[in-house]
Amino acid sequence: DSSWRLGRPYLGDVRSKHFFEGGTIMVTAFILINARRDKIHDASQKILDIDGVAEVYSVAGQWDLLAVARVRKNEQLAKLVTEDMIGVEGIVDTTTLIAFRQYSEHDLEAMFGLGDE
């Protein structure tokens, strides 16, 4: 039922429904981090202490760490990356990816399922 949208701008997904019903849209970002090898463990622990960082993963490939941030406003994300995170000793470089839409396992099955249910 999409009647909740009548008379309101459409933002494109379920998150907009939460926003218009009094909730807050959370900004989710994935921050790819290169760190000095001798500081990876310490840096990951300090990154976890930053307000808004939900998870930190060590990863294989071009990057050393992946941080998942969830904040209420883009301004909070900007502060998190450009002030809080960049101040962590050992961080050499970051690239930030902002999520537009989240797909749950159920959503993906509906999109790509073979219809044999």
DRENDO-1510 file (C-alpha; in Angstrom, 1 decimal, always signed):
<recs>
REC; n; res; u; v; w
REC; 1; ASP; +0.0; +0.0; +0.0 .
REC; 2; SER; +1.5; +3.3; -1.1 .
REC; 3; SER; -1.2; +5.5; +0.3 .
REC; 4; TRP; +1.2; +6.9; +2.9 .
REC; 5; ARG; +2.9; +8.8; +0.0 .
REC; 6; LEU; -0.2; +10.8; -1.1 .
REC; 7; GLY; +0.7; +14.5; -1.1 .
REC; 8; ARG; +4.3; +13.9; -0.2 .
REC; 9; PRO; +7.4; +13.9; -2.3 .
REC; 10; TYR; +8.6; +10.4; -3.2 .
REC; 11; LEU; +12.2; +9.5; -2.1 .
REC; 12; GLY; +12.2; +6.1; -3.8 .
REC; 13; ASP; +12.2; +3.4; -1.1 .
REC; 14; VAL; +11.1; +2.2; +2.3 .
REC; 15; ARG; +13.4; +4.6; +4.0 .
REC; 16; SER; +11.3; +7.5; +2.8 .
REC; 17; LYS; +8.2; +6.0; +4.5 .
REC; 18; HIS; +10.1; +5.9; +7.8 .
REC; 19; PHE; +11.1; +9.6; +7.3 .
REC; 20; PHE; +7.6; +10.8; +6.6 .
REC; 21; GLU; +6.2; +8.8; +9.5 .
REC; 22; GLY; +8.4; +10.6; +12.0 .
REC; 23; GLY; +11.5; +8.5; +11.7 .
REC; 24; THR; +14.9; +9.6; +10.5 .
REC; 25; ILE; +16.7; +8.5; +7.5 .
REC; 26; MET; +20.1; +7.1; +8.4 .
REC; 27; VAL; +23.1; +7.7; +6.1 .
REC; 28; THR; +25.1; +4.5; +5.7 .
REC; 29; ALA; +28.6; +4.8; +4.4 .
REC; 30; PHE; +31.4; +2.3; +3.6 .
REC; 31; ILE; +34.8; +3.8; +4.2 .
REC; 32; LEU; +37.7; +2.0; +2.6 .
REC; 33; ILE; +40.9; +2.6; +4.5 .
REC; 34; ASN; +44.6; +2.2; +3.7 .
REC; 35; ALA; +46.7; +2.1; +6.8 .
REC; 36; ARG; +50.4; +1.6; +7.7 .
REC; 37; ARG; +50.9; -2.2; +8.1 .
REC; 38; ASP; +52.3; -1.8; +11.7 .
REC; 39; LYS; +49.2; +0.3; +12.7 .
REC; 40; ILE; +46.3; -1.7; +11.2 .
REC; 41; HIS; +45.3; -3.3; +14.4 .
REC; 42; ASP; +45.6; -0.2; +16.6 .
REC; 43; ALA; +43.9; +2.0; +13.9 .
REC; 44; SER; +40.9; -0.4; +13.7 .
REC; 45; GLN; +40.4; -0.3; +17.4 .
REC; 46; LYS; +40.5; +3.6; +17.4 .
REC; 47; ILE; +38.2; +3.7; +14.4 .
REC; 48; LEU; +35.6; +1.6; +16.4 .
REC; 49; ASP; +35.7; +4.3; +19.1 .
REC; 50; ILE; +34.5; +7.0; +16.7 .
REC; 51; ASP; +30.9; +7.9; +17.2 .
REC; 52; GLY; +28.9; +6.7; +14.2 .
REC; 53; VAL; +31.2; +3.8; +13.3 .
REC; 54; ALA; +29.2; +0.6; +13.6 .
REC; 55; GLU; +31.7; -2.0; +12.4 .
REC; 56; VAL; +35.3; -2.3; +11.1 .
REC; 57; TYR; +36.6; -5.2; +9.0 .
REC; 58; SER; +40.0; -6.2; +7.8 .
REC; 59; VAL; +39.8; -6.9; +4.1 .
REC; 60; ALA; +41.9; -8.4; +1.3 .
REC; 61; GLY; +42.8; -6.5; -1.8 .
REC; 62; GLN; +43.6; -2.8; -2.5 .
REC; 63; TRP; +42.4; -1.7; +0.9 .
REC; 64; ASP; +43.4; -2.7; +4.4 .
REC; 65; LEU; +40.2; -1.9; +6.4 .
REC; 66; LEU; +36.5; -1.3; +5.7 .
REC; 67; ALA; +34.5; +0.7; +8.2 .
REC; 68; VAL; +30.7; +0.9; +8.2 .
REC; 69; ALA; +29.3; +4.2; +9.4 .
REC; 70; ARG; +25.7; +5.0; +10.2 .
REC; 71; VAL; +24.8; +8.6; +11.0 .
REC; 72; ARG; +21.8; +10.8; +10.8 .
REC; 73; LYS; +23.1; +13.6; +8.6 .
REC; 74; ASN; +25.7; +14.0; +5.8 .
REC; 75; GLU; +27.4; +16.7; +8.0 .
REC; 76; GLN; +28.0; +14.0; +10.6 .
REC; 77; LEU; +29.6; +11.8; +8.0 .
REC; 78; ALA; +31.8; +14.6; +6.8 .
REC; 79; LYS; +33.1; +15.2; +10.3 .
REC; 80; LEU; +33.5; +11.5; +10.9 .
REC; 81; VAL; +35.7; +11.1; +7.9 .
REC; 82; THR; +37.5; +14.4; +7.5 .
REC; 83; GLU; +38.1; +15.2; +11.2 .
REC; 84; ASP; +37.7; +12.1; +13.4 .
REC; 85; MET; +38.9; +9.3; +11.2 .
REC; 86; ILE; +41.8; +11.2; +9.5 .
REC; 87; GLY; +43.1; +12.0; +12.9 .
REC; 88; VAL; +43.7; +8.3; +13.7 .
REC; 89; GLU; +47.4; +7.5; +13.7 .
REC; 90; GLY; +48.3; +5.1; +10.9 .
REC; 91; ILE; +45.6; +6.0; +8.4 .
REC; 92; VAL; +47.2; +6.9; +5.1 .
REC; 93; ASP; +44.1; +7.2; +2.8 .
REC; 94; THR; +40.4; +6.8; +2.7 .
REC; 95; THR; +37.6; +6.5; +0.1 .
REC; 96; THR; +34.0; +6.9; +1.2 .
REC; 97; LEU; +31.1; +5.2; -0.5 .
REC; 98; ILE; +27.6; +6.3; +0.5 .
REC; 99; ALA; +24.8; +3.8; +0.2 .
REC; 100; PHE; +21.7; +4.8; -1.7 .
REC; 101; ARG; +19.6; +1.7; -1.1 .
REC; 102; GLN; +19.8; -1.4; +1.0 .
REC; 103; TYR; +18.6; -4.7; -0.3 .
REC; 104; SER; +17.8; -7.4; +2.1 .
REC; 105; GLU; +18.1; -11.1; +1.3 .
REC; 106; HIS; +14.3; -11.2; +0.8 .
REC; 107; ASP; +14.4; -8.3; -1.7 .
REC; 108; LEU; +17.2; -10.0; -3.7 .
REC; 109; GLU; +15.3; -13.2; -3.9 .
REC; 110; ALA; +12.2; -11.4; -5.1 .
REC; 111; MET; +14.3; -9.5; -7.8 .
REC; 112; PHE; +16.3; -12.5; -9.0 .
REC; 113; GLY; +14.3; -15.5; -8.0 .
REC; 114; LEU; +13.3; -18.0; -10.6 .
REC; 115; GLY; +9.6; -17.9; -9.6 .
REC; 116; ASP; +9.4; -21.6; -8.5 .
REC; 117; GLU; +8.0; -20.9; -5.1 .
</recs>
